[in-house]
């Protein structure tokens, strides 16, 4: 069994056959043409949050920001109000450390609490979620960590955020959106469709660090990337591949 992240980064021949037009050229186009402008509460366009010199634990800071936004949402609080409640901030930090340790396994990375500088950076990143939520109607339900049942050699997994019928992956990096990010979202869609549901109509990639949000309607996007196949066929082909008894693996895990 492998994770959806590993799956999206490997099996190159399969992905090239499934989505032949998901090329570096398309990814460049995606980064330009599919971006939706996000604004802060003062209606100013978001700009990148620079990484301060000496900052090393970017993964924990990013996870802390995500968990703080999640807890604020669960408690019906604004992010600013959640930041002012010490128990919620402590819980967000605890959740972030637990997750990073589970995936990284490096105890040294999580041995020290977040510093004041790391906490401040995390809050700035967390405040960006307000801009993301404001890009959708207030009536849309916000769901953190939507779950997807596994299939074949693909493990059960969680997405990041669902807003209405939009499935959004959060990538808090200094890099632009990548082809593997799109593949990861399509993997979620296939697992979702395999249960008989088709809950999602759009996908999005949100980067709090860069202040960017890329957004696309699923059916036209997959039609384009596959060279003309309907999304239902493409998602079914992905499930058929992961459920096969024998698979061709071009990457060592």
C-alpha positions in Angstrom: 0.0 0.0 0.0 1.3 3.5 -0.8 0.1 7.0 -0.2 -1.6 9.2 -2.7 1.4 11.5 -2.6 3.8 8.8 -3.5 1.4 7.6 -6.2 1.3 11.1 -7.8 5.0 11.4 -7.9 5.8 8.0 -9.4 4.3 5.6 -12.0 5.4 8.0 -14.7 4.5 5.8 -17.7 1.0 5.3 -16.3 0.4 9.0 -15.8 1.8 9.8 -19.2 -0.7 7.4 -20.8 -3.6 8.5 -18.6 -3.0 12.3 -19.0 -0.7 12.7 -22.0 -1.3 16.5 -22.1 -0.3 17.1 -18.5 3.1 18.4 -19.7 5.5 21.0 -18.3 4.0 23.5 -20.8 0.5 22.9 -19.5 1.7 23.3 -15.9 3.2 26.7 -16.8 -0.2 27.6 -18.4 -2.0 26.3 -15.3 0.0 28.6 -13.0 -0.9 31.6 -15.1 -4.3 31.0 -16.6 -6.0 29.2 -13.7 -5.1 31.5 -10.9 -7.8 33.4 -8.9 -6.7 36.5 -7.2 -7.1 36.4 -3.4 -7.4 39.6 -1.3 -7.0 40.3 2.4 -9.6 42.1 4.5 -8.4 45.4 3.2 -9.1 44.2 -0.4 -5.4 44.2 -1.2 -4.0 41.4 -3.3 -2.1 38.8 -1.3 1.7 38.9 -1.8 4.2 36.2 -0.8 5.3 35.8 2.8 9.0 35.6 2.7 10.9 32.9 4.7 12.9 34.7 7.4 16.6 33.9 7.6 17.3 31.0 10.0 13.8 29.5 9.7 14.2 25.8 9.3 11.0 24.0 10.4 8.8 25.2 7.5 6.8 21.9 7.5 5.8 22.2 11.1 5.0 25.9 10.7 2.8 25.1 7.7 1.0 22.3 9.5 0.5 24.5 12.6 -1.2 27.2 10.4 -3.4 24.5 8.8 -4.4 23.0 12.2 -5.1 26.4 13.7 -7.4 27.3 10.7 -9.1 23.9 11.2 -9.7 24.4 14.9 -11.0 27.9 14.3 -13.5 26.5 11.9 -14.5 23.7 14.2 -15.1 26.1 17.1 -16.9 28.7 15.0 -14.2 31.3 15.6 -12.4 33.7 13.3 -8.8 33.0 12.9 -7.9 36.1 14.9 -10.2 35.0 17.8 -8.7 31.5 17.7 -5.2 33.0 17.8 -6.1 34.8 21.0 -7.2 31.6 22.8 -4.1 29.8 24.2 -5.7 26.3 24.5 -6.6 26.4 20.8 -3.1 27.5 19.8 -1.6 24.8 22.0 -3.8 22.2 20.4 -2.9 23.3 16.9 0.8 23.1 17.8 0.3 19.6 19.3 -1.6 18.3 16.3 1.1 19.7 13.9 3.9 18.0 15.8 2.1 14.7 16.0 1.5 14.7 12.2 5.0 15.7 11.2 6.5 13.1 13.6 4.2 10.4 12.2 5.3 11.1 8.6 8.9 12.3 9.2 9.9 10.1 12.1 12.6 12.6 13.1 12.1 13.3 16.9 14.8 16.0 16.8 12.6 18.2 14.5 9.7 18.2 16.9 11.6 18.2 20.2 11.4 21.9 20.8 8.2 24.0 20.9 7.7 26.6 18.2 9.6 29.8 18.8 7.9 33.2 18.8 9.2 33.8 15.3 7.9 30.4 14.1 4.5 31.1 15.8 4.2 34.5 14.2 5.0 33.1 10.8 2.4 30.4 11.3 -0.2 33.0 12.2 0.5 35.0 9.1 0.1 31.8 7.0 -3.1 30.9 8.9 -4.6 34.4 8.2 -4.4 33.6 4.5 -7.2 31.0 5.0 -9.6 33.9 5.5 -8.8 35.1 2.0 -9.4 31.6 0.6 -12.8 31.2 2.4 -13.8 34.7 1.2 -13.4 33.6 -2.4 -16.5 31.4 -2.0 -20.1 32.3 -1.0 -20.6 32.4 2.7 -23.3 29.7 2.4 -20.8 27.1 1.2 -19.9 24.5 3.8 -16.2 24.3 4.8 -14.9 20.7 5.5 -11.4 20.1 6.7 -9.7 16.7 5.9 -12.4 15.0 3.8 -11.7 11.3 3.8 -11.3 8.9 0.9 -11.5 5.1 1.0 -8.5 3.3 -0.4 -8.5 1.1 -3.5 -6.1 -1.5 -4.7 -2.6 -0.6 -3.6 -3.6 3.0 -2.9 -4.1 3.7 0.8 -7.1 5.4 2.4 -6.3 9.1 2.7 -7.5 12.6 3.5 -7.7 15.7 1.4 -7.1 19.1 2.9 -10.2 21.2 2.5 -13.6 20.9 0.8 -15.6 24.1 0.3 -19.0 23.4 -1.2 -18.2 21.1 -4.2 -14.6 22.3 -4.5 -11.8 20.0 -3.3 -8.8 22.1 -2.4 -5.2 20.9 -1.7 -3.0 23.1 0.4 0.7 23.4 -0.6 2.6 25.8 1.7 5.9 26.1 -0.3 7.9 28.7 -2.1 7.4 26.7 -5.3 4.6 27.1 -7.9 1.9 24.5 -8.5 3.3 21.3 -10.0 2.0 18.5 -12.2 2.2 16.1 -9.2 -0.1 18.4 -7.3 -2.7 18.0 -10.0 -2.2 14.2 -10.1 -2.8 14.0 -6.3 -6.1 15.8 -6.6 -7.2 13.6 -9.5 -6.3 10.6 -7.3 -8.7 11.8 -4.7 -11.4 12.3 -7.3 -10.9 8.7 -8.5 -11.2 7.3 -5.0 -14.3 9.4 -4.4 -15.9 8.3 -7.7 -15.1 4.7 -6.9 -17.5 4.9 -3.9 -20.3 5.8 -6.3 -20.2 9.5 -5.4 -19.3 12.4 -7.5 -19.3 15.1 -4.9 -16.7 17.4 -6.4 -17.1 19.7 -9.4 -13.9 21.8 -9.0 -10.4 21.4 -7.7 -8.1 24.0 -6.3 -4.5 24.4 -5.2 -4.0 27.0 -2.4 -0.5 28.2 -1.4 -0.6 30.3 1.8 3.1 31.1 1.5 2.9 32.5 -2.0 -0.6 33.8 -1.5 -1.9 32.0 -4.6 -5.0 30.0 -5.5 -5.5 28.0 -8.7 -8.9 26.8 -9.5 -10.4 24.6 -12.2 -13.6 22.9 -13.2 -13.0 19.1 -13.1 -14.7 17.9 -16.3 -13.1 20.4 -18.8 -9.7 20.1 -17.1 -9.6 16.3 -17.3 -11.0 16.4 -20.9 -8.1 18.6 -21.8 -5.4 16.7 -20.0 -6.5 13.3 -21.3 -6.8 14.3 -24.9 -10.6 14.2 -25.1 -11.7 11.5 -22.6 -14.6 12.2 -20.3 -13.6 12.5 -16.6 -15.7 9.4 -15.7 -13.6 7.2 -18.0 -10.3 8.7 -16.8 -11.1 8.2 -13.1 -12.3 4.6 -13.8 -9.0 3.9 -15.6 -7.1 5.1 -12.6 -9.0 2.8 -10.3 -8.6 -0.1 -12.7 -4.8 0.5 -12.6 -4.5 0.6 -8.8 -6.7 -2.5 -8.4 -4.8 -4.6 -10.9 -3.1 -7.7 -9.4 0.1 -6.8 -11.1 1.3 -3.3 -11.7 4.3 -1.9 -13.4 6.2 0.3 -10.9 8.8 2.7 -12.2 9.7 4.1 -8.8 11.3 2.5 -5.8 9.5 3.3 -2.5 
